[in-house]
Structure formats: C-alpha cells, structure tokens
Amino acid sequence: MKDLISLMGQRITVWCMNYIYTGKLTEVNADCIRLENAAVVYETGPFNEKEWRDAQALPNPVYVMLTAVESYMVLK
C-alpha cells in the first residue's frame, strides 16, 4: 500500500481481474483506491502510444477493490 500512496495525485493505470482502469489516484485505504477522471480501457493499442485505443470515460470517480488489482503503474 505504501507504493500506491507514493503515486497519489498521479494518473495511474490499474490492471484488474476483468478490466483495466485509468485515472488520477486520489485516495488509498486498506480496502480500495479511488480514481478520479477515470476511464475503463477496453482496448489498449500499442503501449508506446500516448492514448488508449478505446478508453471509455466514467461519469463519476471509481473505487477499485485492492483484492481485484493484479498490477498498477504510471503509464498514461
């Protein structure tokens, strides 16, 4: 969790069991993280491009359960 807290305020990408989420990390607690200005990434495209091929904006912040997270990084 310390690693996630160090990314606070940055746009991160989170790979989960079923979906990829991207957004500004604004909260971390023992159970979940909160992403603002978030999107669900349905198609990545090449990782060296600046934009996802298909990322659908979410209307509200999204909370992602930490038990679902497989990996995360500052990517896009």
N, C-alpha and C positions, 0 to 999 in steps of 0.2 A: 504494500500500500504506500510505503514511503516513496517509491519510484513514481507512482501516479501523482502523488501530492506535488512532487517536483515539477510536474508538467502543467500544473494549474494555470489557467489563463491562456494556454496554447490550444491550437486546433490539433486534435489528435484523431487517429483512426483506430477503431476497435474491431477486431475480428472476433465474432462470437460463434456459437454453435450453428446458428442458422443464417445470420445476417452480418453485414459489415455496416458499422455506423461511423459517421464522422461528424465532428463538431467541436466547439470550444468547451474545454473541460472547466466547469465552474464549481463542482462540488465532488468530494470524495468522502465516503463514510465506510463503515465496516461491511455494509451490505451492497452498496451500489455507487455508481458515478452518475453525475448529471452532465449532459451535453446540451449547450445552447446553440442556436442557429444550426441545428443538426439536420442530417440527411441520412437516408438509408441508401447504401450503394448497391445497386442491382447488377451493375457491370463495371468492372474496374478499367478495362483497357490497359495499355502498357503502363507500367509503374513509373516510367521516366517522364510521362506527360503531366502537365500541371493540373489538369481537370479530370475527374472521373468521367467515363463514357456515359454512364447513366446513374446519377445520384438524385434521388427524389427528396426535396426539402420537406421537413416535418413542420407542422403548424405551431408546435409548442416544444419546449425543452423535452428531451427524452432521458429517462432513467434506465440505466443498463445494470442488471444484476451482475455482481462480480463473479458469481458462480458460473455464469454463461460465457465469460471472457476467456478466449484462448490466447490472444496476444494483442498488443497495442503499440503504437509508435506515433511520432510526429512524422507525417508523410505528406499530407495535402493540406 
